[in-house]
């Protein structure tokens, strides 16, 4: 009898083990477990999102960027030497529109970024203006400087994007001045298209890729060398807004981590320097 019980126990353990989802097999977790995993992963966004939404420092940095942009705009206008009409080119997300509630929803529900989940948010047209952005855009127009928006939002988000900008009072919230992503994520061709008919005085964004295609390939030094190479343009032609929540900087930091058994959170931890 005792031997039979031992055999039954071994079979039971083996059967239970078989029911578990093996690690790193590509097999999908049950929805409840996946949601829990996603919510755990979202916790790495808490401090960054809290800082973006609640810190007076972030607000001050935004005002600082746009205040300086106004001064540089006037300076470039005074020294302009070509005959093309002047313009400024701005990114949209986290440059003129605050989308941090999208990150908040991820933290709350565990529903991560996807083109579908992002479109759900952008279609609501509920993003608020980044502090200083609206004043700068209106100031530019008052100086006779045209405003263009170049964003990697997808073309099917145009209606919601246009409504969001227009409802907030941003000038040039129309199809001719909002250039969204179609085939490629690089903004080079869209900037070049604008440069054919206008003189671009300033580029404003929260990501280095918003300024030049040079920054799209950050190689092994995270783009430090490129930033050093172009350092005279920052605060001159390039105006950078703060965004700790997401960006190309993260993929650059993690690109050399090849251990696929690690979660993204653990990959991030591996990149942190200590003493």
N, C-alpha and C positions, 0 to 999 in steps of 0.2 A: 504493500500500500504506500509506504513512504517513498519508494522508488518511483511509483506512478505519479505521485504528487510532484516530485522534483522534475520529472519529464514534462508534466503539464505546465509547471512554472516556467521552465526554459522556453517552451513553445509560445507561451503567452508573452514573455519579454521580447522574443524575436518578432512576433506578430506586431507588437506595439511599436518596435523600432522601425519596422517596415512602413508603418503608417506615417512616420515623421517625414517632413520634407528634407531631403538631403541638402547639405550646403553646396553652393557653387555648381549646381547641376543645370541651372537655368529654369528649373521647375518653379512655377508660380506659387507663392504663398496664398493661403486662404485670405479672402478680402479683409476679415477682421484683423488678422496678423499683419497684413500689408499696411493697413491704415495705422496700426500702432507703430510699425516701423517708420512710416513716413512722418508721423507726428514726432517721434523721437528724433529723426533726422532734422526736422524743422527747428528743434530747440537751438541749434547753432545760429539761427537767425534772430533770436530774441534780443540780445544786447544791441546788435546792429540796428534792428528795426526800432527798438525803444529809443536809441540815440537819435535816429533820424526823425522820429515823430515827436519826441519830448524834450530834446536838449535845446536850450537857447543858443548854445555854441553852433549847432548846425544852422540855425536861423541866421546867426551873425555871419557865418561863413558865406551863406548865400547872398546876403546883402553886400558883403565885402566884394564878392566876385562881380556882381552886377554894377555896383558903384564904380569899381575900377574899369569895368567894360565901357561905361558911359564916358569916362575920361579918355580912354584909348580910342574910342570911336571919334570923338571930337579931334583928337590929335591926328588920326589917320585921315580924316576929312580935310584938315588944314594942309596936310602934306601930300594929298592925292595928286598924281601926275598923269593918269590916263583919262580917257574921255568916256569910259564906260560908266553907266549908272552904278552908284555904290550899293552894297547890300551887306547884311550879316546873315550867317547861317547858324541855326541852333538845332541841336538835338531836341527831342521831345521828352522822353521818359527820364525823370529825375534831373532834368535840366529846366524845363518849363512846367511839367506836370509831375505832381507827387503821387506815385503809385504804391506807396508803402502799405495801404490797406490790403493790397493783394498779398504781400508778404505776411500781413497779419492774419489773413484767412488761411494761409498755408500753416502757420503756427497753430491756429485754432483747430483746424480740421484734419491736417495731415495731407491735404490735397495739393501736391506739388505743381510746379510749373509744367505746363504743356501748352501747345498752341491753342488747344480748345479751352483750357481753363483760363488762359490769359485773355482770349477773345471774350469770354463771358464777362470778365472785368472791364475790358476796354469798351465793350458795347454799352455798358451802363453809363459811360460818359460822366463819371462822378469824381474823377481825379481833381484835386485842388491845385492851385497855382503854387509853384515854388516861390518863396519870398523874394521879391525884387525882380522877378522875371517879367511880369506884366508891365511894370513901370519902364523897364529897359526897352522892351519891344515898342511901346508907345513913344518913348523918347527917340528911338531910332527913326521911326516914321516921321516924327516932328522935324528931324534933321534932314529929311529927304532921303533916308537910307531904307531900302526895301528889306523886308524880313522874310526869310525862307526857313522852313522847318524840314530837316532831313532826319528821318527816323527809320529804324529797322522794324517798326510795326509792319505787319503784312498788308498788302493792298486791300484785302477784304475787311480791314479795320478802318478804312478811310471815313466812312459815314460817322461812326462813333467818335473818331478822333477829331474830325472837323467840328462836330457838335460840341464836344468837350471844350475845345479851344475857343470856339465862338461864344459859348455860354459864359465863359470866364472873361470875355472881352479882348482876347488876343487878336491883333490885327492880321490881315491876310490869311484868315482861316478859310482858305479856298483850295480848290484842286490844283491851281497853278503854283501855289506856294507850299503845299504839303507834299513832300516827295517820300513815299513809303517804299518798303522793300518789295521787289518783284522777284527777280531770279537769283540775285546774289546778296549776301549780307554786307559785302564791302560797300562803303559809301563813296568810293572813289569816283565812279562814273556819274553819280548824281551831283557830286560837288563839281565835277568837270563840266557837266551840262550847265550848271548855274554860271560857272566862270566864262562860258562862251559869250554870255550877254551882259554879265555884271562883273564889277570889281568887288571881290570879297574882302571886306575890311577886317572882319573878326569871325572866328569860329568858336562857338560855345558848346560845351558838353560835359558829361560826367565820366567819359571813357576816352582813353587816348585815341581809340579808333575813330572818334568823332572829328579828329583834327587832320589826320594824315594816314594814308595806307601804309606808311613806314612802320607804324605801331602794330600792324596786324600780325607781324611775325616777330615775336619777342625773344626768340632763340633761347639760349641757356642762361642769360643773365636777367630774365624777367622784364626786359625792355629798359633796364637801367642805362645801358650804353646809348640807346636811341634817345632817351630823355636828356642825357647829358649832351648829346650831339645837337639837339634842338632846343637847348635850355634858353636861348635868347628869345624864343618865340612865346614862352609861357609868360602870361601877363602882358604880352604885347599883341600877338595875333591870336594866341590860344588862351581862352579863359576856361578854367577847369572848376566844375562844381563837385562837392563832396558826395560820395555814395559808397558806404561800406557794405551794402546789402548784397550786391551782385556786380558782375562785370568781367571783362576779359582778364583782369589781373588774377582772378581765381584760377581760371584754366591754365594760365601761364605758370602759376605757382605749383599746380598739381600735375603738370604734363609729364614730368619725369618719374612719377610714381607708377610703377608697373605691376605692383602687387594687387591683382584683381580680387583677392580674398578680403581685402580691407574695405570697410564702408567708407563713404565719402568723408564722414566726420573723422574717422581715424586717419585718413589721408591728410586731412587738414592739420590734425594734431602733430603728425610727423614733420610738418614743415615749420613748426614753431621752434624758434631758437631760445635756448636758456643759457645758464652759465654753470 
